[in-house]
Each structure stands twice: as structure tokens, then as C-alpha cells.
Amino acid sequence: MNARIYYDTGEVYDDDIEQAPPLGVLVITQEVRGKRTILHTRDFYWFKIDEGYFEGSDQFGMMDQLLHNRKNVGKVLAGRTVDVRTLQTAMQRAVKENK
């Protein structure tokens, strides 16, 4: 898995998913079915074990996955609401680093 996780602190994580810091996620870039994708502005993100990529949604979507699809849910990360400038900076960095 070649995901890169961008945090509210300005840090970027791209190592073992299970060791990723769980809080403050702003942006996740990853490859899904051969295409680079950018996932952002979600309350929660979880790694889909069978598919090999992250998905995200609000609290209800995450709970639905945990209750009905638990065997396929790996690492769960929490998003963070930040000011527009911080989010834009993370998004611009993610786009630039993942062309």
C-alpha cells in the first residue's frame, strides 16, 4: 500500500498503515484500482483490508462499517476540522507530492 497521510501538524506519514498516528488526518493520497486518488474532509477514515485502500465518511458511515463489515476494517483514523488555510496547505502539498 502506498498511501500518504497528511496531518494537521504538517507531518506526513507513509510507512506501515497499522502504525499510523490515529488523530488529526486532513488528507490521504493513495492508489485505488491503478489511479492516484485524494481523500479528504472526512470525519473518519478506515483501511479496507480486502480492497487494500482507505475509505472515509462521517461517524454513521464508520459505525455501519464496524457493525456490518468488521472483518474487512483495518486501521481507523480520525479526521480533524481545521481552518481553511491549513486544509488548503495540506491539499496543495498532497497534490504537488503525488503527481
Order of alpha helices (4+ residues) and beta strands (2+ residues): beta-beta-beta-beta-beta-beta-alpha-beta-alpha
